[in-house]
Amino acid sequence: MNNLPEKLQKIVKEVDQQIAPKLAEIEDQIVYNTAKVLAAYQDHDVAEADLNGANGYGDDDMGRDKLDEIYAQVFQTEAAVVRPQFVSGTHTLFVALAGNLKYGDTLTYLTGQPYDTLQKVIGLTDYKRGTLAERGIHFSHVPLTEDGLIDYDEAEKILKRDQPKIVAIQRSRGYSTRKTFTVDQIKKMIVFVKQVSPKSIVFIDNCYGEFSEKHEPTEYGADLMAGSLIKNAGGGLAKTGGYIVGKKDLVENAKLELTAPGCTDEGATVGNLHDFYEGFFLAPNVTGMAEKGMIFAAALFAKMGMNVTPAWDEKRSDIIETIIFGNPKQMVKFVQEVQKNSPIDSFVTPEAVHMEGYEDKIIMAAGNFISGSTIEFSADGPIRPPYAVYMQGGLTYAHDKVAIINAVRDTFFNKK
């Protein structure tokens, strides 16, 4: 990194000194969460044979069933289902919701409108085929306050009016500039829902959140939670898949939706279990590395006078850093520079295009070993005001740091 402009070198040195105490906090978190996962592996006597998986119907797959039990222990729930048959985080969330909603039921989002792909799943766009809306499921949401927080007065009115079967809480921000909700904030939301609408199922969209704190929402009364394995929980090794954890009957309903009656204990895992086991074991460390990278980015951009969220010293609850460019050309340029600093397809120049599930054109830098993996370093965003880039992931802090510095240099300092 000797080819940096003198001004940028000075900023990087200041940032390194500034964030050192915060990085030490992340190290403590990594150790805590690793101990939690290791204890689950030890308690369930994980053996080499458990890593092999099964083919065909997947009958008598002890490794698969044991991994379900490990997830349930780590997330402190009654049951879990971890499968390669989940094709994405969106699919996993859909299965969890669809398996527990019937005709006439209401789904209410407590955390404002869900992000783009979930809007399509629910049926909030013109395309209704296969959506929850087509199944006769109603939807409502509680608008957030101007500060991006829960409007509890309005929420009480809506929950009492709609009596929702499921109240959903989206932990991460999606393509919005509101802050990610911390586990402490979600804990308060869960208590609120249980008081105002005690019959409602509290569902957590935990994508990007696993191991980003020492505790998870299911430790505080969430009934059902889901996430993707090509995000935090897969540790950068899982090549596909998702997980659902929660109360036993709710997880069973989701398994019915994923498979079929009488087939819920089937599902081949051959070629996947080794990655699932090793990835989940590495997940606390990989997530911590990603958080360190985003802390560095937040401090660096803030010193350059840009608007970022969260701030480098704020409490984090996911692996995402939002950088507000306010300028589409500069936004696109930065994303393209991120791509140049990726290990895969560094020679490719990203362009803004329409992507399945999104209303606006999206530009995405994702030169990753696993397609779509957002636990790996990537940056993307919709081409719409305020022209925000959502940067996330990083298998190593070193890669995040090198890539971010190079991208900043070539976006802001090397004008061509």
C-alpha positions in Angstrom: 0.0 0.0 0.0 3.0 2.3 -0.6 1.4 3.8 -3.8 -1.2 5.8 -1.9 -1.5 9.6 -2.1 0.1 11.2 1.0 -3.3 12.6 2.1 -4.9 9.1 2.0 -2.0 7.5 3.8 -2.5 10.0 6.6 -6.2 9.3 6.8 -5.7 5.5 6.9 -3.1 5.9 9.7 -5.5 8.0 11.7 -8.3 5.5 11.1 -6.2 2.6 12.3 -5.5 4.3 15.6 -9.1 5.5 16.0 -10.8 2.1 15.5 -8.3 -0.1 17.5 -10.4 -0.3 20.6 -13.6 -1.1 18.6 -11.8 -3.9 16.8 -10.8 -5.4 20.2 -14.5 -5.5 21.1 -15.2 -7.5 18.0 -12.4 -9.9 18.9 -14.1 -10.5 22.3 -17.4 -11.1 20.4 -15.7 -13.6 18.1 -14.4 -15.6 21.0 -17.7 -15.6 22.8 -19.7 -16.9 19.7 -17.0 -19.4 18.8 -17.2 -20.9 22.2 -21.0 -21.2 21.9 -20.7 -23.0 18.5 -17.9 -25.3 19.7 -19.9 -26.3 22.7 -22.8 -27.4 20.4 -20.5 -29.5 18.3 -19.0 -31.1 21.4 -22.4 -31.7 22.9 -23.6 -33.5 19.8 -20.5 -35.6 19.3 -19.9 -34.5 15.7 -17.9 -37.2 13.9 -16.2 -37.3 10.6 -18.9 -39.5 9.2 -21.5 -36.7 9.8 -19.8 -34.6 7.1 -20.6 -37.0 4.2 -24.3 -36.4 3.7 -26.8 -38.7 2.0 -28.1 -39.0 -1.6 -31.5 -40.0 -3.0 -34.3 -39.3 -0.5 -31.8 -38.5 2.2 -33.1 -41.2 4.5 -31.3 -41.8 7.8 -29.0 -38.8 7.3 -27.5 -38.6 10.8 -25.3 -35.7 9.9 -28.2 -33.6 8.6 -30.3 -34.3 11.6 -27.5 -33.6 14.0 -26.8 -30.2 12.3 -30.4 -29.3 12.8 -30.0 -30.0 16.5 -26.8 -27.9 16.6 -28.5 -24.9 15.1 -31.4 -25.3 17.6 -28.9 -25.3 20.4 -26.9 -22.3 19.2 -30.0 -20.2 18.6 -31.7 -21.6 21.7 -34.8 -22.9 20.0 -36.9 -26.1 20.1 -36.1 -27.1 16.5 -34.3 -26.2 13.3 -34.2 -27.1 9.7 -31.0 -26.5 7.7 -31.1 -27.5 4.1 -29.4 -27.0 0.7 -32.9 -27.1 -0.9 -33.4 -23.5 0.2 -32.3 -21.6 -2.9 -31.8 -18.2 -1.3 -32.6 -16.1 1.7 -35.8 -14.9 0.1 -36.9 -18.5 -0.6 -36.1 -19.5 3.0 -38.2 -16.6 4.4 -41.0 -17.4 2.0 -41.1 -21.0 3.2 -41.2 -20.0 6.8 -44.0 -17.5 6.2 -46.0 -19.6 3.7 -45.8 -22.7 5.9 -47.4 -20.8 8.8 -50.0 -18.7 7.1 -53.3 -19.9 5.8 -56.1 -18.3 3.7 -57.5 -15.3 5.5 -54.5 -14.8 7.8 -52.7 -11.5 8.1 -49.0 -10.9 8.0 -47.9 -7.6 9.6 -44.4 -6.1 9.3 -43.6 -4.2 12.4 -40.4 -2.6 10.9 -42.0 -0.8 7.9 -42.2 -2.0 4.4 -40.0 -5.1 3.7 -37.2 -4.9 1.1 -37.8 -5.3 -2.6 -37.6 -9.1 -3.0 -39.9 -9.7 0.0 -42.4 -7.2 -1.5 -42.6 -9.5 -4.5 -43.0 -12.6 -2.4 -45.8 -11.0 -0.4 -47.6 -9.8 -3.5 -47.1 -6.0 -3.1 -46.1 -5.6 -6.8 -48.2 -6.1 -9.9 -47.0 -9.7 -10.2 -49.2 -11.9 -8.0 -48.6 -15.4 -9.3 -47.5 -17.7 -6.5 -47.4 -14.9 -3.9 -48.9 -14.8 -0.4 -51.5 -12.4 -1.7 -52.6 -15.0 -4.3 -53.1 -17.5 -1.5 -55.5 -15.1 0.2 -53.1 -13.8 2.9 -53.5 -10.2 3.9 -50.7 -7.8 4.5 -50.2 -4.7 6.6 -47.2 -2.8 7.9 -46.4 -0.2 10.6 -44.6 2.8 9.0 -41.4 3.8 10.8 -40.9 7.2 12.3 -38.9 9.8 10.5 -35.9 8.6 12.5 -36.3 5.0 11.3 -37.6 3.7 14.6 -40.7 1.8 15.6 -43.9 3.9 16.1 -45.3 2.0 19.0 -48.5 4.0 19.3 -49.3 3.3 15.6 -48.2 -0.3 16.0 -50.6 -0.9 18.8 -53.5 0.4 16.7 -52.6 -1.7 13.7 -51.9 -4.9 15.7 -55.2 -4.6 17.6 -57.1 -3.8 14.3 -55.5 -6.6 12.2 -54.9 -9.3 14.8 -52.1 -10.7 12.6 -51.2 -14.4 12.6 -47.5 -13.4 12.1 -45.7 -10.2 13.1 -42.5 -9.9 11.1 -39.4 -8.0 12.2 -36.7 -7.3 9.6 -33.4 -7.0 11.4 -31.3 -5.6 8.7 -32.0 -2.5 6.6 -32.4 -3.9 3.1 -32.1 -1.1 0.5 -33.1 1.6 2.9 -31.1 4.1 4.9 -32.7 3.3 8.2 -30.4 1.8 10.8 -30.3 -1.9 11.4 -32.2 -2.9 14.5 -30.0 -4.2 17.4 -30.9 -7.3 19.4 -31.8 -5.1 22.3 -34.2 -3.1 20.2 -35.7 -6.4 18.8 -36.0 -7.7 22.4 -38.2 -4.6 23.1 -40.3 -5.3 20.0 -40.9 -8.9 21.0 -42.1 -7.9 24.5 -44.4 -5.3 22.9 -46.0 -7.8 20.4 -46.5 -10.4 23.1 -48.3 -7.8 25.2 -50.5 -6.2 22.5 -51.1 -9.3 20.3 -50.2 -12.4 22.4 -51.6 -14.9 19.8 -49.3 -13.6 17.1 -46.2 -15.5 15.9 -43.1 -13.2 16.1 -41.0 -13.9 13.1 -37.4 -12.6 12.6 -35.8 -12.0 9.2 -32.2 -12.6 10.5 -30.4 -12.2 7.2 -27.0 -10.5 7.7 -27.4 -10.6 11.5 -26.1 -14.0 12.7 -23.1 -13.7 15.1 -22.8 -9.9 14.6 -23.7 -9.6 18.3 -23.2 -12.0 21.2 -26.9 -12.8 21.4 -29.7 -13.7 18.9 -33.4 -12.6 18.9 -34.6 -16.2 19.5 -33.0 -15.9 23.0 -35.6 -13.3 23.9 -38.9 -14.9 22.8 -39.0 -14.8 19.0 -41.1 -17.8 17.8 -39.6 -18.3 14.4 -36.4 -17.0 12.6 -34.8 -17.6 9.2 -31.6 -16.8 7.3 -29.4 -17.6 4.4 -26.3 -19.8 4.4 -24.6 -17.7 1.8 -24.6 -14.9 4.3 -23.2 -15.1 7.8 -24.2 -18.5 8.9 -22.5 -20.3 6.1 -19.1 -18.8 7.0 -18.1 -18.3 3.4 -18.0 -22.0 2.7 -21.7 -23.0 2.2 -22.5 -22.8 -1.5 -26.3 -22.7 -1.1 -29.0 -23.2 1.5 -30.8 -21.6 4.4 -32.0 -22.3 7.9 -35.2 -21.9 9.9 -35.2 -22.1 13.7 -38.0 -21.7 16.3 -40.8 -23.5 18.0 -41.1 -27.1 17.0 -44.6 -26.9 15.4 -43.7 -23.8 13.4 -40.5 -25.3 12.1 -42.5 -28.5 11.2 -45.0 -26.3 9.2 -42.1 -24.8 7.3 -40.7 -28.3 6.5 -44.1 -29.3 5.1 -44.0 -26.2 2.8 -40.4 -27.0 1.7 -41.1 -30.8 1.1 -44.5 -32.5 1.3 -46.6 -34.3 3.9 -44.8 -37.5 4.9 -41.5 -36.3 3.4 -40.4 -33.7 6.0 -37.5 -35.9 7.2 -36.1 -36.3 3.7 -33.9 -34.2 1.6 -30.5 -35.2 0.2 -27.4 -33.3 1.5 -24.6 -35.1 -0.4 -21.9 -32.6 -1.2 -23.1 -30.0 1.2 -22.8 -31.1 4.8 -19.0 -30.7 5.0 -19.4 -27.0 4.0 -22.3 -26.5 6.3 -20.6 -27.9 9.3 -17.2 -26.2 8.7 -18.9 -23.0 7.6 -21.1 -22.7 10.7 -18.0 -23.3 12.9 -16.1 -20.5 11.1 -19.1 -18.2 11.0 -18.4 -16.3 14.2 -14.9 -15.4 13.0 -15.9 -14.6 9.4 -18.7 -12.4 10.6 -16.3 -10.6 12.9 -13.9 -10.1 10.1 -16.6 -8.6 8.0 -17.7 -6.3 10.8 -14.1 -5.1 11.3 -13.9 -4.2 7.6 -17.1 -2.2 7.8 -15.9 -0.4 10.9 -12.8 0.6 9.0 -14.9 1.8 6.0 -17.2 3.8 8.2 -14.3 5.6 9.9 -12.5 6.2 6.6 -15.5 7.7 4.7 -16.4 9.8 7.8 -13.0 11.4 7.8 -13.5 12.2 4.1 -16.7 14.1 5.1 -19.2 11.6 3.8 -22.5 10.4 5.4 -22.2 6.8 6.6 -24.4 4.5 8.7 -23.7 3.0 11.1 -20.9 5.2 12.4 -17.7 3.4 13.1 -18.2 3.4 16.9 -21.9 2.6 16.8 -23.3 -0.8 18.1 -23.6 -3.1 15.1 -26.1 -5.8 14.4 -25.3 -6.9 10.9 -22.4 -6.8 8.4 -23.6 -3.9 6.2 -22.2 -0.4 5.9 -24.2 2.2 4.0 -22.4 5.0 2.3 -24.4 7.9 0.9 -22.9 9.3 -2.2 -25.7 11.6 -3.3 -24.2 11.4 -6.8 -25.0 8.6 -9.2 -21.8 8.8 -11.2 -19.6 8.7 -8.1 -21.7 5.8 -6.7 -21.3 3.8 -9.9 -17.5 4.6 -10.1 -17.0 3.3 -6.5 -18.9 0.1 -7.1 -16.8 -0.5 -10.2 -13.6 0.0 -8.2 -14.8 -2.5 -5.6 -15.2 -5.0 -8.4 -11.6 -4.4 -9.5 -10.4 -5.3 -6.0 -12.3 -8.6 -5.9 -10.5 -12.0 -6.1 -12.8 -13.3 -8.9 -13.8 -11.4 -12.1 -11.7 -8.4 -11.2 -11.5 -7.6 -14.9 -15.3 -7.2 -15.2 -17.0 -3.7 -15.1 -20.4 -3.7 -13.4 -23.2 -1.8 -15.0 -26.6 -0.9 -13.6 -29.3 -3.3 -14.8 -32.8 -4.4 -13.9 -32.6 -7.5 -11.6 -35.3 -10.0 -10.7 -37.2 -8.9 -7.6 -36.1 -5.2 -7.7 -38.0 -2.2 -9.1 -35.0 0.0 -9.8 -31.8 -0.7 -11.7 -29.2 -2.3 -9.5 -25.4 -2.0 -9.7 -23.5 -4.7 -8.0 -19.9 -5.5 -7.4 -19.7 -9.1 -6.4 -16.4 -10.8 -7.5 -16.9 -13.7 -5.1 -16.1 -17.4 -5.0 -19.8 -18.2 -4.4 -22.3 -16.4 -6.7 -24.4 -14.0 -4.6 -22.6 -14.6 -1.4 -22.9 -11.5 0.7 -20.7 -12.7 3.5 -17.9 -12.2 1.0 -16.9 -8.6 0.3 -19.3 -6.9 -2.0 -21.0 -3.6 -2.7 -24.3 -2.8 -4.4 -27.3 -0.5 -4.5 -30.3 0.7 -6.4 -29.8 3.7 -8.8 -32.1 6.0 -7.0 -31.7 8.9 -4.5 -29.9 9.2 -2.2 -27.5 7.0 -4.3 -26.4 4.8 -1.4 -24.0 2.0 -1.7 -24.6 -1.0 0.6 -21.2 -2.6 1.3 -21.0 -5.8 3.2 -19.1 -8.9 4.0 -15.4 -9.8 3.8 -13.9 -13.2 4.5 -10.8 -11.5 6.0 -10.3 -8.0 7.4 -7.1 -7.7 5.4 -9.0 -8.1 2.1 -11.7 -5.6 3.1 -9.1 -3.1 4.1 -7.0 -3.4 1.0 -10.0 -3.3 -1.3 -11.6 -0.4 0.4 -8.4 1.7 0.4 -7.8 1.0 -3.3 -11.4 1.7 -4.3 -11.3 5.0 -2.4 -8.0 6.0 -4.0 -9.2 5.4 -7.5 -12.6 6.9 -7.0 -11.6 10.1 -5.1 -7.9 10.7 -5.6 -6.9 9.4 -9.0 -9.1 11.4 -11.2 -9.1 10.3 -14.8 
